[in-house]
Amino acid sequence: MSISKAGLSDVKELCALINSAYRVESSKKGWTTEADLLGGQRTDEEDMKAIISKPGCLILKFTNETGEIISCVRLEKHGDKMYLGMLTVSPVLQGGGIGKLMMIASENEAKKQNCRCVYMQVIKGRDELIAWYERQGYKDTGKRKPFPMGAPRFGIPKKELEFIIMEKMIS
């Protein structure tokens, strides 16, 4: 098992993993599903290619012993902060510590890039997930951001949603 930087050749497998963990029926096998809040897909190949190709942005992937991608996370440097998003673990493997390993790898990458903190946005009301991030040292900043309600390409909201911004100092 190893964590490495994803490339364009990983796009199709990344999309399948991310969508399986967030929105479709199989996501309900794990505890991080958004299926009750949002319908539709979480990402697509065009979006993943853009993320991987964007300067300052990368996807870390966690592969098992057969080379299958079982976890990933998006990182994007903004000045002295690192944005963390799309943390994904295969629904059938959630709860086994892989998410924690990906968080550590993300924070190490942020340190390597001279960032002072890592921040993320989490859908308000996802209490179990927010509590998990708090156990990893992240704190609610008190800042809120509206959910892009008119962007069905990345999900069709089933109710009014907003993001809370969480942050962890790492240096």
Steps between C-alpha positions, in 0.01 A plus 500: 500500500628846418405866472613687190401782267222411254542566130274535197511121450316465836204724411245231413577294813497810723157604369358153560637494856383852590150458361466159671587650838284812490179469303394166358335211684837338578596812700251393766735211592728763654430779748605798284222487243334818375222305327232630738602863432593496133410303192700457181873462463773643725755548221570412140803434281513856368511639856766250611721577200471871577593447866803284419618747233447817706819663633523475880246217507551127542319180584664254737395140447528201733540172315468149640738211436344432158530866391128582538428855619310464830530859627581847374506865604517828313752763613534855368743760626362851561780721626611359836191280535422159352142422399401139561198360319343188359650275769377159388534148635332204334166451684581137584834601660383799706571487871833320458737795539560579133337843532734588788801394292381722214455794740856452629634479144306817410637690798853380421460622142378836631805528727727408209344787305554743794132535588403612851159332498267264319137598448190339357131554446249250633125498443331634812294232673743214427556474875674161506749611233559838667563321831752271327687802360496658847662185639773550237564850638285712265293784641193681370618849401149644527511587128223376273477469123186442297470169317491550120130414467492570126786266399334162437816370332637432849183403679133578525420626853202337670472796744667837574867442575800701611863428580679556826871580472731295722870557553803346671824680574796280405804721559 
